[in-house]
Amino acid sequence: MAHEIFGNDEDEVKAIAERATLDFWWTVEPEQKLTTAATVRKLNSEGVAVVTIAATVGLPKEKVNAILLEDR
């Protein structure tokens, strides 16, 4: 996709893709984890079943249980 937007310079395209990957893993992904964990905790406090929470947030139920165990 970067190639289509920014042209034919392979080094520039590679640098853009690498930067985008780093930006995602250092800024977007941690925030998504926090938001997902907050949603899991909120739904759990409302009495929603773990299976339903897992389906809602798109995580396996084991990961939902792990988030809930972090609070203990």
N, C-alpha and C positions, 0 to 999 in steps of 0.2 A: 504494500500500500504506500509506504514512504517513497518507493521508487516512482510510482505513478504521480505522486504529488510534487516531489522535489527534483525530479529529473533523472538523468542517466549517470551521474557521478556515483559510482558504487561505494567509494569510501565515505562520501557524505551520507548516503542512504544507510549504510551500516552504522555510522555514528549516531544518526537520528534514532534508528531502531534500538541501539544499545542504551541510549539516554532514556528513551521512552520506557524500556524495560526496567531500568534502575529507578526511574521516577515512580513507576507503579509499585515496585516492591518496597520502596522506602517511604512512600507517602500515602498512596491509595489503599494498598492491602492492609496495613496496620489499622487504618481507620475503619475499613470494612469489618475486620475482626472484632473491633470494639463495638461497633454498631450491631453486629450479629449477636455477640455475647449479651448485650443489653436487651435485645429483642428476646433471646432465649430466656433470660431471667424474668423479664416482664410477663411473658406468656406462661411461664412456670408458676409465677406468683398468682396468676389469674386462674390456675387450676387446669390449664390445657395439658393434655397428655403428651408425653415425650415423643411419641410417634408422630403426632400432629405437629408439634413444634419442629421436628426434624424435616417434615415435608414442607412446612411453611418457610423455613430459612434455607432449605436446600442442603442440609448436612445429614450425614448418617446419624442414627440415634445414639451411637457410641460417642460421637463427638459432642452431641448435645448433653449427654450424661457427664462427659468430662468437664464441660463448661460449668454445669451445675455443681459438680464436686469441688471445683476451684473455690467456691464460696464457703465451704465447710471448714 
